[in-house]
Amino acid sequence: MKKQAIKTDQAPAAIGTYSQAIKAGATVYLSGQIPLDPETMELVAGDMRTQIERVFRNLQAVAGAAGGGLADIVRLTVYLTDLSHFALVNEVMVTFFSEPFPARAAVGVATLPKGATVEVDAVMVLDK
């Protein structure tokens, strides 16, 4: 199966040896997004809600570059350095996703790249 790298300047550039997403057949694997502003490559200023919103906007941009959207996402993994923010993730998520919501896991982690407090990765399936 041929794989295709997905890249957009509407989301933060990869900060390591990975692609923003990889499309393999009808499945797109979106790399984790942290709350980086794609123009400055710095963490966004603001409260936790602002950071979570930026993460979902970054995922939305990568999904769009791959030919889909957030409605095509079937699986999310949310990484939080403080699991007390889980309820806030739910609040923000309903402004970006509608039912049926993707399958999801939430994982508490000690640290994230660049000192971020939240990261989300995803799997998207496109109709052929």
C-alpha positions in Angstrom: 0.0 0.0 0.0 1.3 3.4 -1.0 1.5 6.0 1.8 1.4 9.7 1.3 2.7 12.4 3.6 0.3 15.2 4.4 1.6 18.7 5.0 0.0 22.1 5.5 1.2 25.5 6.6 -2.2 26.0 8.3 -1.0 23.8 11.2 2.4 23.8 13.0 5.3 22.3 11.1 6.6 19.0 12.3 9.2 19.6 15.1 10.9 16.3 14.6 11.3 13.3 12.3 7.6 12.8 11.6 4.9 14.0 9.2 1.8 16.1 10.2 -0.2 13.1 8.9 0.2 10.0 6.8 -2.5 8.8 4.4 -2.5 5.0 3.8 -5.4 4.0 1.6 -8.6 5.6 3.0 -7.1 5.9 6.5 -5.2 9.0 7.6 -3.1 9.0 10.8 -2.8 12.5 12.2 0.2 13.2 14.4 -0.2 14.7 17.8 -1.0 18.4 17.9 0.0 20.6 20.8 -1.3 24.2 21.1 1.3 25.8 18.8 0.4 28.8 16.7 1.3 27.7 13.2 2.7 31.1 12.3 5.0 31.6 15.3 5.6 28.0 16.3 5.2 29.1 19.9 2.6 27.8 22.4 -0.5 30.0 22.4 -1.0 32.4 25.3 -4.1 32.0 27.3 -6.0 29.7 29.5 -6.5 26.0 29.1 -9.6 26.4 27.0 -7.7 28.5 24.5 -5.0 25.9 24.4 -7.4 23.0 23.8 -9.2 25.0 21.1 -5.9 25.6 19.3 -5.1 21.9 19.4 -8.5 21.1 17.7 -8.0 23.9 15.1 -4.5 22.4 14.3 -6.1 18.9 13.8 -8.8 20.5 11.7 -6.2 22.0 9.4 -4.3 18.8 9.0 -7.5 16.8 8.4 -8.5 19.4 5.7 -5.2 19.1 4.0 -5.7 15.3 3.8 -9.1 15.8 2.1 -11.3 15.3 5.1 -12.6 17.1 8.2 -13.1 16.5 11.9 -16.4 14.6 11.1 -14.2 12.0 9.4 -12.2 11.3 12.5 -12.9 7.9 14.1 -10.4 7.9 16.9 -8.8 10.4 19.2 -6.2 10.1 21.9 -6.0 13.1 24.3 -2.8 13.5 26.4 -3.0 15.8 29.5 -0.4 16.7 32.0 -3.3 17.3 34.4 -6.3 15.0 34.1 -8.4 17.6 36.0 -8.7 19.3 32.6 -10.6 16.3 31.2 -14.1 17.9 31.7 -12.9 21.0 29.9 -11.7 18.9 27.0 -15.3 17.5 26.8 -16.7 21.1 26.8 -14.4 22.2 24.0 -14.7 19.0 22.0 -18.5 19.5 21.5 -17.8 22.8 19.7 -15.7 21.0 17.1 -17.4 17.5 16.9 -20.9 16.3 16.7 -22.5 12.9 17.2 -21.5 10.2 16.6 -18.4 11.3 18.5 -15.1 9.5 17.7 -13.8 6.8 19.9 -11.4 8.3 22.4 -8.9 7.7 25.1 -7.5 10.2 27.6 -4.1 9.6 29.1 -2.3 11.4 31.9 1.3 12.1 31.1 4.2 13.7 33.0 5.4 16.0 30.2 4.7 16.9 26.6 6.8 18.6 23.9 7.7 22.2 24.4 6.1 22.2 27.9 2.6 21.9 26.5 -0.2 20.7 28.8 -2.4 19.0 26.1 -1.8 17.0 22.9 -4.3 15.2 20.7 -3.7 12.7 17.9 -6.3 11.2 15.6 -7.2 8.6 13.0 -9.4 9.6 10.2 -11.1 7.5 7.6 -12.1 9.0 4.2 -14.8 7.8 1.9 -13.2 6.6 -1.3 
